[in-house]
Structure formats: structure tokens, C-alpha cells
Amino acid sequence: MTIQFWYVRHGETLFNQKGRVQGVCDSPLTQAGIMQAEKTAKALEDQPFDRIFVSPSGRAKETAAYLLKGRHQEMEVLDDLHEMDFGRVEGSRFTSHTDEIRNCYEQADFSSFGGESLDQIQKRIDLAFGIILRTCRDGDRVLIVGHGTYERYFMHHVLDVDFKKLDEERAKERRNGIPIASIMTFAYDDGKYQLSSLPVEADRYQLPHNDKTIHFYYMCHGETLFNVWSRMQGVSDSPLTEKGRHEIAVATDALADVPLAAVYTSNLGRAWRSTEMVMTKHHELKANKSEELREVNFGDFEGMVTNDWKDEIHQRHIEKGWKDVGGESIEEVNKRIHSALKHIIAQAKDGDTVLLVSHGSYYCCLMQELFHIKRDELYDAARKKGAQAVPTGGVARFDWCRDHYELVQSMLAPEQFWNLKRS
């Protein structure tokens, strides 16, 4: 079993600011601590987590709340992740018992003050991580939000890090060995823990390179009334026709045995209705709506009959874009494409298969941006085969592999795709 870990120390608190000992006692985040937590959240925004374990201390849960914004995940409070118990010196200024506190830190033993010894905190570390390993699945990505001294003893006990040496090296840089709101990464692999990166501040953290392969299916929504009436349909919408529902039903059957790990759909109605049909064969999944997968905004051309403006529409599709008529430029659409795929790839695990449900012009932009296949080339190639370049309900395939995209199959009509899957 392999599990990836991210350990985040909480942000600055009132007691940190005042120089007071803070273990099992607590104090709220300062304004600086909130800003630190937000910076750490920003540094980790593209890093997905499957589980999030948090110390029961208020400062850790407050920090975790900033890290969880927009993730739709619950923190799991684990009591044995709490900070070391410093006994009677809890809340005292470090300057009030200087020699005694220094000696306790050096011996890793606060039992003389009624607190914890090294043996006791190490037992808690073993208990906490034993629970985490027993409840996680192979391949999980785990975030832990906890404390500095606890992290030190974890590094020493589990990762075999000499934190005294680390402190000395960091002191030369005028940095803390375990900075507030810092990020440390490590991994568990078949019984062994291994450090990946030492604790660093958010502005020094870099997401780990992950050489993974993701398989994409791209499905265009089914035929709509505006398709039948040859009207421009970008951010405007119209309902699926009976033929459109049939197209999606065929594509749904073809995709039924594909082991999808995730489904992402444009937030426009025609794409969402198409997705709902697909999801009837994938009850275990929940589709994710994304504005970044929506169709191109055609501005003032929305709803116009295409034959009335055929040449100009063609020119705008391939070169001019729609910015000057209140819509989007081609560059803006391409930016959305890369942003959407970057997020989806970050969320996926190696080997995952992902379904995207989107639109025709968006597909043409994607083909040119990722594979340098121009719109006219798509249409010419399809015409020679007596096929449609962007059939409604059609399905295409491509992969993300070794840091680049590979086209597997350009878009096929639903029946063609169904036959291909069954051949």
C-alpha cells in the first residue's frame, strides 16, 4: 500500500505572538496567522486530497478550515494528533522558566511539569498513524494539520530526521526548522515511511512532479433545437431533441463498461442533461459542473441563423474570434481549456479514466490548441470519410501522458463509437 502525506503546521496564534508555551492549551489565529493559512491554502490549491486529518485543537481546525475552502470535504478530527502536553508551563512565557523549559526540550520530557515524555508522545504518534493507515486506501493522498513540536518528534521517530541539525542549518538562513503554516511531504510505501520534502513556507513550496497517465473521453452533448434550426448556440441554450436524447442514449450504452473515475460537464443545460443520461450507468459517481467547459461565447451572434452569416462565422471560428462582438477571443477559450484540464489532471490519480461532456466549438478549439489540428483540417478529413467532424452526441479520446497530450481517436458519431467499442 502506498499513501502520500502532506503535513501542515497551523498558522500563527496569539500565544505564538506573545511568546507563550502552547501545547494542549489553545489560542486563536492572529491576523498574520490567517494570512499564513490562506497562503498555504493557495500553495496547495491544485493538490487534491482524499482524506484530511486534523488535531482537535482550535488553532489546527481553524487553519484546516482555510485549507478546505472550496474542496467540499470534511475534516476528520483525530485526538492523538494534538500537540505535546507541556504540563504546568502551559501558557507561561518562555522567558519565565527559561532553564527548566530549555532542559525539558533538550530531554524531550515535560513529565517533571506534569506533561508528556518522549515515550508518551511517540506512542500517540504510533496510534494516530496506525488509525490513518488502517482507514485509508492504497493510493490515497492525505493532508494532516497539526503542530510544530509534534511534527518534530514525528520526524525524529518515524522519518529518522535529526531536527537539531535541521534547526542549526535553518538558523544560518534565519529560518525556523519548522516554520509556522509550513508544508512537509512524506510517503508510506509497504511498511516504510520516507521523507519527500522538509517543512517549508508556502512561498517556497512546489507541487511534486507526478508522472501520471490520465485517459480522457470527450463527449459532445446531444442534438438541440438550435442545432436543428441552424442557430448559433454558445452560452445561449436550447433543449435536447428526441434525436439528441437517442444519440446520448447510444453513447451512454457505449460508455457503460468504461471504468470512469470522474465525470466533468459544462454547466450549460444541454450538456448537463446529456450528462444526467450518462450517469444512469455510473450511479457510483457524481458529475462535477465546470464553467470552464462551457461552450464558446459568440456574443452578438448568439441565436443568429448560421447560413445568413456563413463566411463571417467561419472566419471568426478559425481566426478572428468573438471578442469585438461581446463574446470571447480564441485566446480566452484556450486559457479556459488549459485551466480546466490542469485542475482535472491534478485531481486525478495515475491511470484514471475521466469523461468530459462539453460542446462542438469548444472541441474544435481543444483539437487545435492541444494537437495543432485546425478546424478546417478536421472538417476536410471528416468530409473525405463521408462523416461529420463534430457530430452531436459524438465521443473522442485523448490521453495525458508524460507531461503531454496524445490524441487517441478524433470524434466519432455515437453509433460509430458504439460499434468501435463492441468490435
C-alpha positions in Angstrom: 0.0 0.0 0.0 1.2 3.5 -0.9 0.0 6.7 0.7 1.2 10.2 0.1 1.2 12.7 3.0 1.2 16.4 3.4 1.7 17.8 6.9 0.8 21.4 7.6 1.6 23.2 10.8 -1.1 25.6 12.0 -0.8 29.4 11.4 0.5 31.9 13.9 -1.6 32.2 17.1 -1.9 34.8 19.9 0.4 32.7 22.2 2.9 32.3 19.4 2.9 36.1 19.0 3.2 36.6 22.8 6.0 34.1 23.3 3.9 31.7 25.4 4.1 28.0 25.7 1.2 26.4 23.8 0.6 22.6 23.8 -2.8 21.3 24.9 -3.8 24.8 25.7 -5.1 26.9 22.8 -5.3 30.4 21.4 -6.8 31.8 18.2 -5.0 32.6 15.0 -3.8 36.1 14.6 -4.4 38.2 11.5 -0.9 37.2 10.4 -1.8 33.5 11.1 -4.9 33.8 9.0 -2.9 35.2 6.1 -0.3 32.4 6.5 -3.1 29.8 6.4 -4.5 31.4 3.2 -1.1 31.4 1.6 -0.6 27.7 2.4 -4.1 27.0 1.0 -3.1 28.9 -2.2 0.1 26.8 -2.5 -1.9 23.6 -2.2 -5.0 24.6 -4.2 -4.1 22.3 -7.1 -3.2 19.4 -4.8 -6.1 17.0 -4.3 -6.6 15.2 -1.0 -8.6 12.1 -0.4 -8.6 12.3 3.4 -7.9 15.3 5.8 -7.0 14.6 9.4 -6.8 17.4 11.9 -5.7 17.9 15.5 -8.6 18.6 17.9 -7.0 22.0 18.9 -8.9 25.0 17.7 -5.9 26.6 16.0 -5.4 23.5 13.9 -9.1 23.3 13.0 -9.2 27.0 12.2 -6.1 26.5 9.9 -7.7 23.5 8.3 -10.9 25.4 7.5 -8.9 27.8 5.3 -7.2 24.8 3.5 -10.6 23.2 2.9 -12.3 26.2 1.3 -13.9 25.2 -2.0 -13.0 21.5 -1.6 -16.3 20.1 -0.4 -14.6 17.8 2.0 -14.9 17.2 5.7 -12.0 17.4 8.2 -11.6 14.3 10.4 -10.5 15.2 13.9 -8.0 12.7 15.4 -7.3 13.2 19.1 -3.9 11.7 19.1 -2.7 14.4 16.7 -2.8 17.0 19.4 0.3 19.0 20.4 2.6 17.8 23.2 1.3 18.3 26.7 3.7 20.7 28.4 2.1 20.4 31.8 2.2 23.3 34.3 4.2 25.5 32.0 1.3 25.7 29.5 0.5 29.4 28.9 3.7 30.5 30.5 6.1 32.9 28.8 9.2 31.1 27.5 11.3 33.7 29.5 9.7 32.8 32.8 11.2 29.3 33.2 14.0 29.6 30.7 16.4 27.0 32.1 13.7 24.5 33.1 11.9 24.7 29.8 15.2 24.5 27.8 16.2 21.4 29.8 12.8 19.8 29.2 13.0 20.5 25.5 16.5 19.1 25.3 15.4 15.9 27.2 12.1 15.8 25.3 10.5 15.2 28.6 7.9 17.5 30.4 6.8 14.9 32.9 8.5 16.9 35.7 5.9 19.6 35.0 3.1 17.0 34.8 3.3 16.9 31.0 4.3 14.3 28.4 7.5 12.4 28.0 9.1 11.4 24.6 7.8 7.9 25.1 4.3 9.1 25.6 4.2 11.3 22.5 5.8 8.6 20.4 3.0 6.2 21.5 0.4 8.8 20.4 2.2 9.2 17.0 2.1 5.4 16.5 -1.6 5.3 17.5 -2.6 8.2 15.2 -0.8 6.9 12.2 -2.0 3.4 12.8 -5.6 4.6 12.6 -4.8 6.6 9.4 -3.2 3.6 7.7 -6.0 1.3 8.7 -8.7 3.6 7.3 -7.0 4.8 4.1 -6.9 3.1 0.8 -4.0 2.4 -1.5 -3.1 5.5 -3.4 -4.8 7.9 -1.1 -3.4 11.5 -0.7 -3.6 12.6 2.9 -3.5 16.0 4.5 -2.6 16.4 8.2 -3.0 19.7 10.0 -1.2 19.7 13.3 1.6 21.2 15.4 5.3 22.0 15.5 6.6 20.0 18.4 4.5 17.0 17.5 5.9 17.3 13.9 9.5 17.4 15.3 9.0 14.2 17.2 7.3 12.6 14.3 10.2 13.5 12.0 12.7 12.0 14.6 10.6 8.9 15.5 9.2 7.9 12.1 11.3 9.7 9.4 14.7 9.5 11.2 15.3 13.2 10.7 17.9 14.9 13.0 15.8 18.0 13.7 18.5 19.5 15.9 20.8 19.5 12.8 17.9 20.9 10.8 17.5 23.8 13.3 21.2 24.6 13.0 21.1 24.7 9.2 17.9 26.8 9.1 19.3 29.2 11.7 22.1 30.1 9.3 19.3 31.2 6.9 17.5 32.9 9.8 14.6 30.5 9.3 12.7 28.2 11.7 13.3 24.5 11.4 9.5 24.0 11.2 8.1 27.3 10.1 4.5 28.3 11.0 2.0 27.2 8.4 4.8 25.2 6.7 4.3 22.2 4.4 6.2 18.9 4.8 5.7 15.9 2.5 6.4 12.2 3.0 5.2 8.9 1.8 4.3 5.4 3.2 5.1 2.5 0.9 4.6 -1.1 2.0 5.6 -0.7 5.6 8.1 2.1 5.3 7.9 5.9 5.6 10.2 8.1 3.6 10.6 11.9 3.7 9.9 13.7 0.4 10.5 17.3 1.4 11.4 19.1 4.6 8.9 21.6 6.1 9.0 24.9 4.1 7.0 28.1 4.0 4.2 28.3 1.4 6.1 30.6 -0.9 9.0 28.0 -1.1 6.7 25.0 -1.6 6.5 23.4 -5.1 3.9 20.8 -6.0 5.6 17.4 -6.6 6.0 16.3 -10.2 3.8 13.4 -10.9 4.4 11.4 -14.0 1.0 10.0 -14.3 -1.3 9.0 -17.2 -4.9 10.1 -17.4 -7.3 8.7 -20.1 -9.9 11.2 -21.4 -13.2 10.6 -23.1 -14.8 13.8 -24.6 -18.5 13.6 -25.4 -20.4 16.4 -27.2 -24.0 17.0 -26.0 -26.9 15.6 -28.0 -28.7 17.5 -30.8 -30.8 20.5 -29.6 -33.5 22.7 -31.1 -30.9 25.4 -32.1 -28.9 22.7 -33.9 -32.0 21.8 -35.9 -32.7 25.4 -36.7 -29.1 26.1 -37.6 -28.8 28.9 -34.9 -25.6 29.9 -33.2 -25.6 28.3 -29.8 -22.8 29.2 -27.4 -23.7 30.4 -23.9 -27.3 30.5 -25.1 -29.2 27.2 -24.7 -32.0 25.1 -26.1 -33.4 21.7 -25.1 -32.3 18.4 -26.5 -34.5 17.0 -29.3 -35.8 13.4 -29.4 -32.9 12.6 -31.8 -30.5 14.3 -29.3 -31.7 12.1 -26.5 -31.3 9.0 -28.7 -27.7 10.0 -29.5 -26.8 10.3 -25.9 -28.6 7.0 -25.1 -26.3 5.3 -27.6 -23.2 7.0 -26.3 -24.3 6.1 -22.7 -24.6 2.4 -23.6 -21.1 2.5 -25.3 -19.6 4.2 -22.2 -21.4 1.9 -19.7 -18.5 -0.5 -19.3 -15.8 2.2 -19.2 -14.3 2.4 -15.7 -14.8 6.1 -15.2 -13.1 7.6 -12.1 -14.7 11.1 -12.6 -17.1 13.0 -14.8 -16.9 16.7 -15.6 -19.5 18.6 -17.5 -20.2 22.1 -18.9 -22.6 23.9 -16.7 -24.9 24.7 -19.7 -28.3 22.9 -19.7 -27.8 20.8 -22.8 -24.5 19.4 -21.6 -25.9 18.8 -18.1 -29.0 17.0 -19.4 -26.7 14.8 -21.6 -24.5 14.1 -18.6 -27.5 13.1 -16.5 -28.3 10.3 -19.0 -24.7 9.0 -18.9 -24.8 9.0 -15.1 -27.6 6.5 -15.1 -25.0 3.9 -15.9 -22.5 5.2 -13.4 -24.5 5.6 -10.2 -21.4 5.5 -8.0 -20.1 8.8 -9.4 -21.2 12.4 -9.0 -20.7 14.7 -12.0 -18.8 17.9 -11.5 -20.1 21.0 -13.2 -17.5 23.4 -14.6 -17.9 26.8 -16.2 -14.5 26.3 -17.8 -16.0 23.5 -20.0 -18.9 25.7 -21.3 -19.2 26.5 -25.0 -17.6 29.5 -26.7 -19.4 32.8 -26.1 -20.4 34.0 -29.5 -21.5 37.4 -28.2 -24.0 39.3 -30.5 -24.0 36.2 -32.8 -25.8 34.1 -30.2 -29.1 32.8 -31.7 -28.3 34.0 -35.3 -29.0 31.7 -38.2 -25.6 30.4 -39.4 -26.4 30.4 -43.1 -27.1 34.2 -43.1 -23.5 34.9 -41.9 -21.7 31.8 -43.1 -18.4 33.3 -44.3 -18.0 35.7 -41.4 -18.8 33.0 -38.8 -16.2 30.7 -40.5 -13.6 33.5 -40.3 -14.4 34.2 -36.7 -14.2 30.4 -35.8 -10.7 30.0 -37.3 -9.1 33.3 -36.7 -10.9 36.4 -35.5 -12.8 35.2 -32.5 -15.8 36.9 -30.9 -14.3 39.5 -28.5 -15.3 42.5 -30.6 -19.0 41.5 -30.6 -19.2 40.9 -26.9 -18.1 37.3 -26.8 -14.7 35.6 -26.2 -11.4 35.6 -28.0 -9.8 32.4 -29.1 -7.1 33.0 -26.6 -9.6 33.3 -23.8 -11.2 29.9 -24.8 -7.7 28.3 -24.9 -7.0 29.6 -21.5 -10.2 28.0 -20.2 -9.2 24.7 -21.8 -5.8 24.6 -20.1 -7.2 25.7 -16.8 -9.9 23.1 -16.8 -7.6 20.2 -17.8 -4.9 21.3 -15.3 -7.4 21.1 -12.5 -8.8 17.8 -13.6 -5.4 16.2 -14.1 -4.3 17.4 -10.6 -7.4 15.8 -9.1 -7.0 12.5 -10.9 -4.8 9.6 -9.9 -2.4 7.7 -12.2 -4.4 5.5 -14.6 -7.7 7.2 -14.1 -10.3 7.5 -16.9 -12.2 10.8 -17.0 -15.3 11.8 -19.0 -15.7 15.4 -20.2 -19.1 16.5 -21.5 -18.9 19.7 -23.5 -19.6 21.3 -26.9 -18.7 21.4 -30.5 -16.8 24.6 -31.0 -15.0 24.0 -27.7 -13.9 20.7 -29.1 -12.6 22.3 -32.2 -10.6 24.8 -30.1 -9.3 21.9 -27.9 -8.1 20.0 -31.0 -6.2 22.9 -32.4 -4.7 24.0 -29.0 -3.7 20.5 -27.8 -3.0 18.7 -31.1 -2.5 21.5 -33.6 -5.3 20.2 -35.8 -7.1 23.2 -37.3 -10.8 23.4 -37.6 -10.8 23.2 -41.4 -8.5 20.2 -41.3 -11.0 18.4 -39.0 -13.9 19.1 -41.3 -11.9 18.2 -44.5 -10.8 14.9 -43.1 -14.3 14.0 -41.9 -15.8 15.0 -45.3 -13.5 12.6 -47.1 -14.8 9.8 -45.0 -18.4 10.8 -45.5 -18.7 11.7 -41.8 -19.3 14.7 -39.6 -16.4 16.3 -37.9 -18.3 17.2 -34.7 -21.3 15.0 -34.5 -23.8 15.7 -31.7 -23.5 13.0 -29.1 -20.1 12.1 -30.6 -17.2 10.8 -28.5 -13.4 11.4 -28.9 -10.5 10.1 -26.9 -7.1 11.5 -25.8 -4.6 10.9 -23.1 -2.4 12.9 -20.8 0.9 11.0 -20.6 4.4 12.0 -19.6 3.5 15.7 -19.4 1.9 16.0 -22.9 -1.4 15.2 -24.6 -1.8 12.4 -27.1 -4.8 12.1 -29.4 -6.2 8.5 -29.4 -9.3 9.0 -31.5 -11.0 12.1 -33.0 -14.7 12.4 -32.5 -16.9 9.6 -33.8 -20.7 9.7 -34.1 -22.5 7.8 -31.3 -23.3 4.8 -33.5 -19.7 4.6 -34.8 -18.3 4.9 -31.3 -20.7 2.2 -30.1 -19.6 -0.2 -32.9 -15.9 0.6 -32.2 -16.4 -0.3 -28.6 -18.1 -3.6 -29.5 -15.6 -4.6 -32.2 
